[in-house]
């Protein structure tokens, strides 16, 4: 089912409600989405974001938001061209519209740059190919301000800085509202889901293609299929405040994952059909 197709009346309620909400208007924002996003994720509310190009214009973002009232937008540095000017620009546009931006950084070993990337305007960071708790711990430290972390002060482009201009007030606000993702792309990562949640990851995201490579390299492991791995993580996260986010390529796939118990999704249909 395409993004612009009418929903079947029997479709899941979350999908229906999402497309019948009022459209996202640029000049009627009363509150930035990041003010409530983390609490909504933790409460198990259905959350749907969309991927866009890092060089997206205001018109591009308005077009994406008109298709579905997305809760956040995501840009990628791991597998797409990246420069800091484009990131700062797309974040400035989205933040002006009250829309949180998620950035997937280039590499697992670049967690020391998380604070630098956040100063350019994202509300969320995704670390790819996470396989050990040292990566999570380092990411948490660089994501948060003291005394929770060690992020350096300099958030002139960060979301909501105008509403919290005093240093300690903003640091406290950010530590409560910023959302940190770890992407699971191996069996080693999947089986440590609960430990990553305990270490401070707010969202565990899915990398099915790299995970498929890893499953093929471990044919005797008890987690034999992608669904096996998804169900394992969903079970491990029960009772925690951490959520699994699954990338989807259509409403039918989203609905299937929702029936499995997932509540957070990143819609890739827009980016998959967009010209490069």
C-alpha positions as MATLAB code, in Angstrom:
seq = 'XXXXXXXXXXXXXXXXXXXXXXXXXXXXXXXXXXXXXXXXXXXXXXXXXXXXXXXXXXXXXXXXXXXXXXXXXXXXXXXXXXXXXXXXXXXXXXXXXXXXXXXXXXXXXXXXXXXXXXXXXXXXXXXXXXXXXXXXXXXXXXXXXXXXXXXXXXXXXXXXXXXXXXXXXXXXXXXXXXXXXXXXXXXXXXXXXXXXXXXXXXXXXXXXXXXXXXXXXXXXXXXXXXXXXXXXXXXXXXXXXXXXXXXXXXXXXXXXXXXXXXXXXXXXXXXXXXXX';
ca = [
       0.000    0.000    0.000;
       1.495    3.387   -0.955;
       1.719    6.382    1.296;
      -0.923    8.259   -0.660;
      -3.425    5.402   -0.932;
      -6.603    5.511    1.106;
      -6.533    3.394    4.227;
      -8.701    0.291    4.444;
     -11.341    0.750    7.183;
     -10.032   -2.443    8.767;
      -6.490   -1.097    8.985;
      -4.907   -0.710   12.448;
      -6.279    2.263   14.386;
      -2.836    3.795   14.791;
      -2.457    4.080   11.017;
      -5.910    5.562   10.575;
      -5.472    8.112   13.335;
      -2.110    9.173   12.009;
      -3.471   10.064    8.570;
      -6.580   11.817    9.897;
      -4.725   14.210   12.163;
      -4.598   17.849   11.156;
      -1.762   18.559    8.684;
       1.480   20.046    9.924;
       1.423   23.813    9.294;
       4.644   25.799    9.421;
       3.247   28.936   11.026;
       1.009   27.396   13.690;
       3.598   25.566   15.805;
       2.965   26.040   19.502;
       5.553   23.598   20.814;
       8.543   21.747   19.445;
       7.886   18.035   19.055;
      10.981   17.104   21.057;
       9.289   18.449   24.200;
       7.038   15.387   24.330;
       8.632   12.839   21.987;
      10.739   10.997   24.553;
       7.873   10.608   27.013;
       5.606    9.442   24.198;
       8.176    6.848   23.141;
       8.534    5.623   26.717;
       4.769    5.385   27.204;
       4.419    3.055   24.226;
       2.555    5.457   21.985;
       2.777    4.687   18.265;
       5.526    6.892   16.821;
       6.216    7.207   13.086;
       9.051    9.177   11.503;
      10.245    9.580    7.921;
      13.644    9.725    6.275;
      14.518   12.763    4.150;
      17.623   13.875    2.283;
      20.073   15.917    4.336;
      19.849   18.641    1.684;
      16.040   18.784    1.855;
      14.464   22.199    1.390;
      11.584   23.681    3.330;
       9.290   22.713    0.440;
      10.591   19.122    0.587;
       9.855   18.924    4.309;
       6.394   20.418    3.893;
       5.663   17.870    1.156;
       6.790   14.983    3.376;
       4.744   16.218    6.318;
       1.644   16.642    4.129;
       1.683   12.927    3.306;
       1.467   11.853    6.939;
       1.732   13.755   10.194;
       5.148   12.350   11.095;
       6.503   12.666   14.627;
      10.101   13.211   13.504;
      12.325   13.294   10.426;
      15.605   11.442    9.961;
      18.741   12.200    7.942;
      21.620    9.836    7.252;
      25.381   10.344    7.246;
      26.332    6.654    7.224;
      25.327    5.814    3.659;
      24.653    9.261    2.175;
      26.702   12.364    1.308;
      27.299   14.455    4.389;
      28.495   17.917    5.228;
      27.912   20.010    8.315;
      26.384   22.950    6.434;
      23.614   20.752    5.034;
      22.946   19.271    8.453;
      22.783   22.689   10.103;
      20.474   23.971    7.367;
      17.979   21.096    7.436;
      17.905   21.225   11.239;
      17.273   24.976   11.190;
      14.330   24.473    8.833;
      12.851   21.558   10.777;
      13.392   23.139   14.194;
      11.619   26.253   12.926;
       8.665   24.001   12.104;
       8.798   22.262   15.488;
       9.922   18.936   13.980;
      12.665   16.858   15.678;
      15.525   15.721   13.418;
      17.346   12.420   13.932;
      20.890   12.010   12.577;
      22.525    8.636   11.943;
      26.241    9.302   12.317;
      28.865    7.987    9.893;
      30.423    5.225   11.947;
      30.240    3.379   15.242;
      33.659    4.655   16.275;
      32.705    8.329   15.888;
      30.713    8.602   19.106;
      33.257   11.162   20.343;
      31.769   13.584   17.756;
      28.184   13.271   19.012;
      28.283   16.550   20.941;
      29.683   18.356   17.909;
      26.907   16.969   15.704;
      24.239   17.891   18.250;
      25.434   21.493   18.270;
      24.328   21.682   14.621;
      20.693   21.121   15.551;
      19.527   17.469   15.733;
      17.272   16.328   18.553;
      18.299   12.671   18.225;
      21.430   10.708   17.342;
      21.569    7.154   15.956;
      24.813    5.184   16.273;
      25.095    2.419   13.637;
      26.381   -1.148   14.028;
      26.466   -1.198   17.820;
      27.760   -4.504   19.199;
      29.113   -3.765   22.676;
      28.281   -1.808   25.790;
      31.448    0.293   25.595;
      29.990    1.981   22.521;
      26.726    2.651   24.334;
      28.480    4.041   27.389;
      30.666    6.340   25.288;
      27.671    7.530   23.278;
      25.645    8.252   26.422;
      28.539   10.253   27.880;
      28.982   12.357   24.737;
      25.236   12.811   24.232;
      24.443   14.261   27.664;
      25.641   17.342   29.496;
      27.306   17.163   32.926;
      26.665   15.806   35.397;
      24.999   13.015   33.444;
      27.567   13.114   30.634;
      30.458   15.135   29.244;
      29.004   17.006   26.270;
      30.734   20.349   25.823;
      28.662   23.518   26.058;
      27.893   25.258   22.752;
      24.287   24.597   21.685;
      23.597   27.800   19.730;
      21.721   25.858   17.016;
      20.197   23.210   19.267;
      16.421   22.811   19.567;
      14.712   24.882   22.256;
      17.849   26.803   23.243;
      15.928   30.091   22.962;
      13.378   28.754   25.465;
      16.127   27.612   27.863;
      19.002   30.083   27.367;
      20.590   29.591   30.797;
      23.328   26.959   30.796;
      22.196   24.724   33.646;
      18.528   25.020   32.695;
      19.196   23.930   29.112;
      21.555   21.152   30.159;
      18.888   19.767   32.470;
      16.212   20.127   29.790;
      18.365   18.392   27.162;
      19.304   15.500   29.445;
      15.597   14.836   29.940;
      14.425   15.276   26.338;
      17.196   14.279   23.918;
      16.736   10.824   22.371;
      19.701    8.492   21.815;
      19.492    5.537   19.408;
      21.643    2.431   19.039;
      21.278    0.469   15.794;
      21.334   -3.312   16.119;
      22.870   -4.972   13.056;
      24.344   -8.201   14.430;
      23.407  -11.085   16.680;
      25.920   -9.769   19.224;
      23.945   -6.543   19.378;
      20.548   -8.236   19.452;
      21.373  -10.425   22.448;
      22.553   -7.372   24.428;
      19.353   -5.374   23.934;
      18.385   -5.311   27.610;
      21.904   -4.330   28.689;
      21.958   -1.490   26.142;
      18.647   -0.261   27.498;
      20.023   -0.307   31.030;
      23.119    1.586   29.845;
      21.012    4.502   28.642;
      19.863    3.866   25.051;
      16.408    5.365   24.546;
      15.759    3.631   21.213;
      17.170    0.468   19.663;
      16.827    0.589   15.889;
      17.008   -2.131   13.279;
      19.522   -2.862   10.524;
      18.066   -5.916    8.760;
      20.539   -6.148    5.873;
      23.743   -6.150    7.917;
      21.976   -8.366   10.439;
      21.202  -10.785    7.590;
      24.918  -10.989    6.752;
      25.645  -11.761   10.393;
      22.903  -14.386   10.675;
      24.250  -16.070    7.558;
      27.664  -16.206    9.205;
      26.091  -17.868   12.266;
      23.662  -20.461   10.844;
      23.542  -22.516   14.060;
      22.459  -19.637   16.312;
      19.016  -19.975   17.864;
      17.977  -16.612   16.345;
      17.580  -17.834   12.776;
      15.304  -15.271   11.122;
      14.821  -11.519   11.213;
      11.489  -12.024   12.951;
      13.199  -14.221   15.565;
      15.559  -11.338   16.313;
      12.783   -8.741   16.410;
      10.694  -10.833   18.798;
      13.747  -11.419   21.001;
      14.410   -7.689   21.314;
      10.749   -6.851   21.920;
      10.650   -9.397   24.740;
      13.940   -8.164   26.217;
      12.678   -4.573   26.285;
       9.501   -5.370   28.212;
       9.563   -3.523   31.498;
      12.172   -1.009   30.307;
      11.743    2.547   29.018;
      13.570    1.699   25.796;
      11.735    1.130   22.517;
      12.555   -0.774   19.331;
      12.255    1.279   16.119;
      11.860   -0.579   12.821;
      12.516    0.877    9.381;
       9.559    0.231    7.064;
       8.936    0.402    3.324;
       5.157    0.561    3.190;
       2.056    0.542    5.356;
       1.587   -3.212    5.083;
       5.018   -3.848    6.577;
       4.390   -1.267    9.271;
       1.090   -2.922   10.153;
       2.741   -6.355   10.347;
       5.410   -5.064   12.734;
       2.726   -3.327   14.778;
       0.918   -6.657   15.140;
       4.194   -8.147   16.442;
       4.160   -5.536   19.212;
       6.398   -2.769   17.842;
       5.313    0.810   18.444;
       7.974    2.940   16.700;
       8.713    3.098   12.997;
      10.891    4.967   10.502;
       9.161    5.212    7.127;
      11.703    4.902    4.303;
       9.215    5.052    1.408;
       9.792    8.750    0.773;
      13.582    8.485    0.669;
      13.449    5.295   -1.414;
      11.449    7.014   -4.181;
      13.130   10.423   -4.014;
      15.693   11.433   -6.637;
      19.272   11.495   -5.364;
];
